[in-house]
Amino acid sequence: MKTRINSFSLLIVFLLGAVSFGITACSDKESSAGQPEITGVKILSSDTINYSYDQLYTKAGPGTMLALMGNNLGGALHVFINDQEVTFNTTMNTDHSLIVTVPTEEKGFKLSAFDSSVKDEIRVVTNGGTAIYAFKITAPGPQVQRLQAIYPREKGDTLRLYGLNLVDIEKIYFTDTQAAALDTTTWEQVPGNHTPITDYKIEMMDHHLNPSNNAYETTSVLAAVAPAEVPDSGAIVVECAGGTSYVAFYKRPGKPVITSLSSDMPQISEDLVITGSEFVQVESITYGDVTLTSDEFTVSPEENMITIPFAKKPTDGSGTKLTVTTPGGSVSVDRFYDYSTILTTFDGDATDNGWGPNCSFANSGTADGTYALFDVPTEYQQWWGVMIYFRKDWNGNSFPLSGNIPATATADEVYFAIEVFNDGSDYNNGVFTGYIRYMFQPIGDQENTYDNFAWDDYNAGTFVNDQPVLGDYEGNAPVGKWYRHVLPLSKFACYKDKTFAEIVTTGLNQFRLQSINQGTPSGKINVKFDNARVIYIPSK
């Protein structure tokens, strides 16, 4: 491993050597007036290359401090890099060295990667003549971000590489070493068996200033044609003047993987988002008795996310498995659209206690039927607000809880879930103090409440929400679209520290969601609710 030292210390060491060299050289007047010569270039400071003072270099990035080594360099009049004159400190100039810093693009410096009229060379002009040395000022290092190509990937297929700074390309090739191995091992030359890719062209080279970091970058698309020999797996490597980058390659797709669903029971018109990997050429998505074809969903360019504008509900009893199928295989998750988890859909399947002020109910105009609505143009300070308050029936029966939840699941893994559409309410704006009070009542027991806030200063009447009001599983609370709000049953004393089997025994006789505002700031509330249920989400 090369050891890098502080660039200022390195400069001092260099200058001490250069000065001693210069004293000897200046006594030789014939040498100082002779033809200048650059014999090599050392790097004193760089953010673009892992350099060593013991080596000579033939390329570096903008902003690099260079030491030009040679003969008869004393009394330099001009220094040109890429045909552009650059400034240098004459007091550091000796017969055998000259120190110069390459300007950056942000200061107007031109690179040969983007301007064919400039030459990759350094020129030093003295009274004795001109010294020329071939030297490349490179564009920023390449980043291959993704590969897109139809499977199976065979001879003659076009492989599109998307990324940044895919310019000044020196060579492209396959290696049969896996990308994961390249990520986790140390190498100077890319290991493995290399298969050259010689037929390629640049389809996009958008060179621009990135305002987020005030640095130039090049959005790139590279189209490469697969050669006769294509490895079953490995990586595609792009070596540019500015560095080396690679991306994983598979001749045939791997089996897809699902890591999460945005909801287990999305509302009609809600976007169901499936996240995972290897969503390559997705052929179909099935759940229950519904099959979606490729024109009914969208796969992200990174092939790690599928978005479904949810429009088709499965039939009750047709199954609870969601399956994604690709040429690489199929992957399934269970407990999707499990009707047995439902407490109420507000369509006559449970009993409204009818307490006031009651929410209103409206027909969605879709297969989802009726939803509940909190609509309060201005909610002032109050302790008893609009509510959803339901029981299974007047006979005191518990809501049936799903038999598809493991008996050993903990109260931290069993959630109350409900689909929510927040239409511009003032929740979570840092001013409005309104929140939702939750009440769950076991069979024959007192109600258990959860208020979703902690007192900051009780005497002052101030408090902070301990999580976003109506937050989803990731702690987000979207506005203007349907999404799933969840709350673990461990928030309630009657269920805390229990297994799901014990929660079933404890039972659930009634539940209530109620709008409360114990602070003085007022605010608007407009929220729709549907598909209240109890579900299982395994711990991460």
C-alpha positions in Angstrom: 0.0 0.0 0.0 1.3 3.5 -0.9 1.7 5.9 1.9 0.4 9.5 1.3 1.7 12.3 3.4 0.5 15.8 4.0 0.8 17.8 0.7 2.4 20.8 2.5 5.0 18.6 4.1 5.7 17.0 0.7 6.1 20.4 -0.9 8.6 21.4 1.8 10.6 18.2 1.2 10.5 18.8 -2.5 11.6 22.5 -2.2 14.5 21.6 0.0 15.7 19.2 -2.6 15.0 21.6 -5.5 16.8 24.5 -3.8 20.0 22.3 -3.2 19.7 21.2 -6.8 19.2 24.8 -8.0 22.3 26.1 -6.2 24.5 23.7 -8.1 22.7 24.3 -11.3 22.9 28.1 -11.1 26.7 27.9 -10.9 26.6 26.3 -14.4 25.5 29.2 -16.6 25.8 27.2 -19.8 23.3 24.7 -18.4 20.8 27.4 -17.3 20.9 28.9 -20.8 20.6 25.6 -22.7 17.7 23.9 -24.3 15.0 23.1 -21.6 14.0 19.6 -21.1 11.1 17.9 -19.0 12.2 14.5 -18.0 9.2 13.6 -15.8 6.3 14.9 -13.7 5.7 14.3 -10.1 2.4 15.0 -8.2 2.6 17.1 -5.0 -1.1 17.4 -4.3 -4.2 15.8 -5.9 -7.8 14.9 -5.2 -8.1 12.9 -8.4 -5.4 10.3 -8.1 -3.8 8.1 -5.3 -0.3 9.4 -5.9 3.2 8.7 -4.5 6.1 11.2 -4.6 8.4 8.3 -5.6 6.7 7.9 -9.0 6.4 9.9 -12.2 3.1 10.4 -13.9 1.7 11.0 -17.3 -1.8 12.2 -16.3 -3.7 13.9 -13.5 -6.9 15.7 -13.0 -7.6 19.5 -12.8 -6.6 21.1 -9.6 -3.5 18.9 -9.2 -0.2 20.5 -8.1 2.6 19.2 -10.3 6.3 19.3 -10.1 7.9 19.4 -13.5 11.3 17.7 -13.3 14.1 18.3 -15.9 17.0 20.3 -17.0 17.5 24.0 -18.0 14.1 24.9 -16.6 15.4 27.9 -14.7 14.1 31.4 -15.7 11.0 29.9 -17.3 9.0 32.6 -19.2 5.8 30.7 -19.9 4.1 27.5 -19.0 1.3 26.0 -21.2 -0.9 23.1 -20.3 -3.4 21.9 -22.9 -2.4 24.9 -25.1 -3.5 27.3 -22.3 -1.1 29.5 -20.5 -1.1 28.9 -16.7 0.5 30.9 -13.9 3.4 29.6 -11.8 5.5 30.9 -8.9 8.8 32.1 -10.3 10.5 31.9 -6.9 10.0 28.2 -6.9 11.5 27.8 -10.3 15.0 26.2 -10.5 17.0 24.7 -13.3 15.7 21.3 -12.5 12.2 21.9 -11.4 9.1 24.0 -11.8 5.9 23.8 -9.7 2.5 24.5 -11.2 -1.1 23.9 -10.3 -3.5 22.8 -13.1 -6.5 25.1 -13.2 -10.0 23.6 -12.8 -12.8 23.6 -15.4 -14.8 25.9 -13.1 -12.1 28.5 -13.8 -12.4 28.1 -17.5 -9.7 25.4 -18.1 -10.4 23.3 -21.2 -10.0 19.5 -21.3 -9.2 17.6 -24.5 -12.0 15.2 -23.7 -14.5 18.0 -24.6 -12.4 20.2 -26.9 -10.5 18.4 -29.7 -8.5 21.5 -30.5 -6.3 21.3 -27.4 -3.2 19.1 -27.1 -2.5 16.7 -24.2 0.9 18.3 -23.4 2.9 20.6 -21.1 5.1 23.2 -22.7 7.7 25.3 -20.8 9.3 28.3 -22.6 12.6 29.7 -21.5 15.3 31.9 -23.1 16.9 28.7 -24.2 13.9 27.3 -26.1 10.8 25.2 -25.5 10.4 21.9 -23.7 7.4 19.7 -24.6 6.1 16.8 -22.5 3.1 14.6 -23.3 0.7 14.8 -20.3 -3.0 14.1 -20.0 -5.3 16.3 -17.9 -8.2 13.9 -17.3 -11.9 14.4 -16.9 -13.4 13.3 -13.5 -13.4 9.6 -12.8 -16.0 7.5 -14.5 -19.0 6.0 -12.7 -20.9 3.2 -14.4 -24.3 3.3 -12.6 -26.4 0.8 -14.4 -26.6 -1.6 -17.3 -29.7 -2.1 -19.5 -30.0 -4.8 -22.0 -32.5 -7.5 -23.0 -32.1 -11.0 -21.6 -30.6 -13.4 -22.5 -27.6 -11.2 -23.5 -25.9 -12.8 -26.5 -23.5 -11.9 -29.3 -24.5 -8.8 -31.2 -26.9 -7.5 -28.4 -26.6 -3.8 -27.5 -25.5 -3.3 -23.9 -26.3 0.3 -22.7 -24.2 1.6 -19.9 -25.6 4.6 -18.0 -23.4 6.8 -15.7 -21.2 9.8 -15.3 -18.0 10.8 -17.0 -17.8 7.9 -19.5 -15.3 9.9 -21.6 -11.7 9.5 -22.7 -12.4 5.8 -22.9 -9.3 3.6 -23.2 -10.9 0.2 -23.3 -14.0 -1.7 -22.4 -14.1 -5.4 -21.6 -15.8 -8.2 -19.7 -14.2 -9.8 -16.7 -15.5 -13.1 -15.3 -14.6 -11.9 -11.8 -17.9 -11.0 -10.0 -18.6 -7.4 -9.3 -19.1 -8.2 -5.6 -15.5 -9.6 -5.5 -14.2 -6.4 -7.1 -16.0 -4.4 -4.5 -14.5 -6.3 -1.6 -10.9 -6.9 -2.7 -7.9 -4.8 -3.3 -6.5 -4.8 -6.8 -4.4 -2.5 -9.1 -5.3 -4.4 -12.4 -8.8 -5.8 -12.8 -8.5 -9.5 -12.1 -10.1 -12.4 -14.0 -10.3 -13.4 -17.7 -10.9 -10.4 -19.9 -13.0 -10.4 -23.1 -12.6 -7.1 -25.1 -15.6 -5.1 -26.3 -14.4 -3.2 -29.3 -17.6 -2.1 -30.9 -19.1 0.7 -28.9 -20.3 4.3 -29.3 -21.2 7.2 -27.1 -24.9 8.0 -27.3 -24.9 10.8 -24.8 -22.2 13.0 -23.4 -23.9 15.9 -21.6 -21.1 17.9 -20.0 -22.4 20.4 -17.5 -21.8 22.2 -14.2 -23.6 20.5 -11.3 -25.0 23.3 -9.1 -25.1 21.1 -6.0 -21.3 20.9 -5.8 -20.2 23.5 -8.4 -18.2 20.9 -10.3 -18.3 19.7 -13.9 -19.7 16.3 -14.7 -20.8 14.4 -17.8 -24.1 12.5 -17.9 -23.2 9.6 -20.2 -24.8 6.8 -22.1 -22.6 4.3 -23.8 -23.9 1.6 -26.3 -21.6 -1.4 -26.5 -22.2 -4.4 -28.8 -21.6 -7.8 -27.1 -18.8 -9.8 -28.8 -18.8 -13.4 -29.8 -17.8 -14.7 -26.3 -20.0 -13.5 -23.5 -19.4 -14.8 -19.9 -22.3 -16.2 -17.9 -21.6 -13.6 -15.2 -19.0 -11.1 -14.0 -18.7 -7.4 -14.7 -18.4 -5.0 -17.6 -15.3 -2.7 -17.0 -14.8 0.7 -18.5 -11.3 2.1 -18.3 -11.1 5.8 -18.9 -8.1 8.2 -18.7 -9.7 9.4 -15.4 -10.0 5.9 -13.8 -11.8 2.6 -13.9 -15.4 1.7 -13.2 -17.5 -1.4 -13.6 -21.0 -2.8 -13.3 -22.3 -6.3 -12.6 -23.1 -8.4 -15.6 -25.3 -11.5 -16.0 -26.0 -13.3 -19.3 -29.3 -14.4 -17.9 -31.3 -12.6 -15.2 -31.1 -13.6 -11.6 -34.2 -14.6 -9.7 -36.2 -11.5 -8.6 -36.2 -10.5 -4.9 -39.0 -8.7 -3.1 -37.9 -6.8 0.0 -41.1 -4.8 0.8 -44.6 -3.7 -0.3 -45.9 -0.2 0.3 -49.2 -1.7 1.5 -50.8 -5.2 2.0 -54.2 -3.9 1.0 -54.0 -0.8 -1.2 -57.0 1.4 -2.0 -58.3 1.5 -5.5 -56.3 4.3 -7.2 -53.5 4.0 -4.7 -50.0 3.3 -6.1 -48.8 -0.1 -4.8 -44.9 0.0 -4.8 -42.9 -3.2 -4.7 -39.3 -2.8 -3.9 -36.5 -5.4 -4.3 -34.0 -6.3 -7.0 -33.7 -8.2 -10.3 -37.0 -6.8 -11.6 -35.8 -7.5 -15.1 -38.2 -7.9 -18.1 -41.1 -8.5 -15.6 -43.6 -10.7 -17.4 -46.5 -10.6 -15.0 -47.6 -9.9 -11.5 -50.3 -12.0 -9.9 -52.3 -11.9 -6.7 -55.4 -13.9 -5.9 -57.4 -14.2 -9.1 -55.8 -11.1 -10.7 -53.0 -11.2 -13.3 -51.4 -7.9 -14.4 -49.4 -7.7 -17.7 -46.5 -5.4 -18.4 -48.7 -2.6 -19.6 -50.4 -2.4 -16.2 -47.3 -1.5 -14.1 -44.0 0.4 -14.4 -40.5 -0.9 -13.6 -37.9 1.7 -12.5 -34.8 2.1 -14.7 -32.7 0.7 -11.9 -35.0 -2.4 -12.0 -35.4 -2.4 -8.2 -38.9 -1.0 -8.0 -42.3 -1.8 -9.5 -45.2 0.7 -9.3 -48.7 -0.5 -9.8 -51.6 2.0 -10.1 -53.9 -0.3 -8.1 -57.2 -0.8 -10.0 -58.1 -4.5 -9.5 -59.1 -6.1 -6.2 -58.8 -9.9 -5.9 -61.8 -11.9 -5.0 -62.2 -12.9 -1.3 -60.9 -16.5 -1.0 -58.8 -16.5 -4.2 -55.5 -16.4 -2.3 -53.2 -14.0 -0.5 -50.0 -14.5 -2.4 -48.5 -11.8 -4.6 -46.0 -13.2 -7.3 -43.6 -11.4 -9.6 -42.5 -13.4 -12.6 -39.4 -12.6 -14.8 -37.3 -14.7 -17.2 -35.1 -15.3 -14.2 -37.8 -17.0 -12.1 -40.6 -16.1 -9.8 -40.8 -14.7 -6.2 -43.8 -14.5 -4.0 -44.9 -12.8 -0.7 -47.8 -14.0 1.3 -50.5 -12.1 3.3 -51.3 -9.7 0.4 -54.9 -8.5 0.3 -55.9 -10.9 3.1 -59.6 -10.3 3.7 -59.3 -12.1 7.1 -57.3 -9.1 8.5 -60.2 -6.6 8.0 -62.0 -5.0 11.0 -64.1 -2.9 8.8 -64.2 -1.4 5.3 -67.1 0.9 6.4 -69.4 -1.0 4.0 -71.7 -2.6 6.6 -69.3 -5.3 7.8 -69.1 -3.8 11.4 -71.3 -1.7 13.6 -70.9 2.1 14.1 -71.3 3.1 17.7 -72.8 6.3 16.4 -71.2 8.6 19.0 -70.9 12.3 18.1 -69.3 14.1 16.6 -69.2 11.2 14.2 -67.2 11.2 11.0 -69.1 11.3 7.7 -69.1 8.5 5.2 -68.9 8.9 1.4 -68.9 6.5 -1.6 -65.6 6.4 -3.3 -67.2 5.6 -6.7 -64.9 2.7 -7.1 -64.8 -1.0 -6.0 -63.6 0.2 -2.6 -67.1 1.4 -1.8 -67.5 3.7 1.3 -64.8 5.5 3.2 -64.8 7.5 6.4 -64.0 11.2 6.3 -62.8 13.7 8.9 -63.6 17.1 7.4 -63.0 20.0 9.8 -62.3 23.4 8.1 -60.8 24.8 11.3 -60.2 22.7 14.4 -59.7 24.8 17.5 -58.5 23.6 20.9 -60.8 20.8 22.0 -60.6 17.5 23.9 -63.4 15.6 22.1 -63.3 15.7 18.3 -64.6 13.9 15.2 -64.2 10.1 15.4 -64.5 6.7 13.8 -65.9 4.4 16.6 -66.8 0.9 15.6 -67.6 -2.4 17.3 -68.1 -5.8 15.7 -71.7 -6.1 16.9 -74.0 -5.3 19.8 -73.6 -8.9 21.1 -70.2 -8.1 22.5 -68.3 -10.3 20.2 -64.6 -9.6 19.4 -63.5 -8.7 15.9 -62.1 -11.9 14.4 -58.3 -11.6 13.9 -56.5 -13.2 11.0 -55.5 -16.9 11.3 -52.6 -16.1 8.8 -50.6 -14.3 11.5 -48.0 -16.5 13.3 -49.1 -17.2 16.9 -45.7 -16.3 18.1 -45.6 -12.9 16.5 -45.0 -10.1 19.1 -47.1 -7.1 19.7 -44.3 -5.1 18.0 -45.0 -7.1 14.8 -48.8 -6.9 14.9 -50.1 -3.6 13.6 -53.3 -1.7 13.3 -53.4 -0.6 9.7 -55.7 1.7 7.7 -55.5 3.3 4.3 -55.3 7.1 4.5 -55.7 10.0 2.1 -54.6 13.3 3.8 -56.0 16.1 1.6 -53.9 19.0 2.8 -54.5 18.8 6.6 -52.3 20.9 8.9 -50.9 17.8 10.7 -47.1 17.7 11.0 -46.6 21.3 9.9 -44.7 22.2 13.1 -47.5 24.6 14.3 -50.8 22.8 14.4 -51.1 20.7 17.7 -53.8 18.4 16.5 -53.3 14.6 16.5 -55.2 11.3 16.4 -56.2 9.6 19.7 -56.5 5.8 19.3 -58.6 3.6 21.5 -58.7 -0.2 21.6 -61.0 -1.9 23.9 -60.5 -5.6 24.7 -63.5 -7.9 25.6 -64.9 -7.0 29.0 -62.1 -4.6 29.8 -61.5 -0.9 30.0 -60.4 1.1 27.0 -56.7 1.5 26.3 -55.7 4.7 24.6 -52.6 6.0 22.7 -52.3 9.7 22.1 -49.3 9.8 19.7 -47.5 12.6 21.6 -45.3 13.3 24.6 -45.6 16.4 26.9 -42.8 18.8 26.3 -44.0 21.1 29.1 -47.3 20.2 30.6 -47.7 23.4 32.5 -47.2 25.4 29.3 -49.6 23.1 27.5 -47.0 22.2 24.9 -46.1 18.8 23.6 -44.3 17.1 20.7 -45.5 14.2 18.5 -43.4 11.1 19.1 -44.0 10.1 15.5 -45.6 11.8 12.5 -49.4 12.0 12.8 -50.8 9.2 10.6 -47.3 8.0 9.7 -46.5 5.0 7.5 -44.2 2.2 8.3 -41.1 4.3 7.3 -42.3 7.2 9.4 -43.5 9.3 6.5 -46.9 11.0 6.2 -47.6 11.7 2.5 -50.1 14.3 1.5 -52.5 14.2 -1.5 -52.4 10.4 -2.1 -53.6 7.1 -0.6 -51.1 5.2 1.5 -51.0 2.8 4.5 -50.8 4.1 8.0 -49.7 1.6 10.6 -49.5 1.6 14.4 -48.0 -1.4 16.4 -50.4 -2.9 19.0 -47.6 -2.7 21.5 -48.6 1.0 21.9 -51.6 -0.3 24.0 -51.2 -1.5 27.5 -53.7 -4.4 27.0 -51.5 -5.9 24.2 -48.0 -4.8 25.1 -45.4 -7.7 25.5 -48.0 -10.2 24.3 -47.8 -12.7 21.5 -50.4 -12.7 18.8 -52.0 -15.9 20.4 -52.3 -13.9 23.6 -53.7 -10.9 21.7 -56.4 -13.1 20.2 -57.3 -14.3 23.7 -57.4 -10.7 25.0 -59.7 -9.9 22.0 -60.7 -6.6 20.4 -64.2 -5.5 21.1 -64.1 -1.9 19.9 -61.7 0.6 18.3 -61.8 4.4 17.9 -59.8 7.0 16.0 -60.6 10.5 17.3 -59.3 13.9 16.3 -57.9 15.8 19.3 -56.3 19.2 19.7 -55.1 20.0 23.2 -53.0 23.0 22.1 -54.2 26.4 21.2 -53.1 26.6 17.5 -55.9 25.8 15.1 -55.7 24.0 11.8 -57.6 22.3 8.9 -58.3 18.6 8.9 -59.4 16.7 5.8 -58.6 13.0 5.9 -60.2 9.9 4.3 -59.9 6.4 5.9 -60.6 3.0 4.6 -59.9 -0.7 5.2 -59.2 -0.8 8.9 -57.4 -4.1 9.8 -54.9 -5.9 12.0 -51.8 -7.2 10.1 -48.5 -8.8 10.6 -45.2 -7.1 9.6 -42.1 -9.1 10.6 -39.3 -7.3 12.3 -36.6 -6.0 10.0 
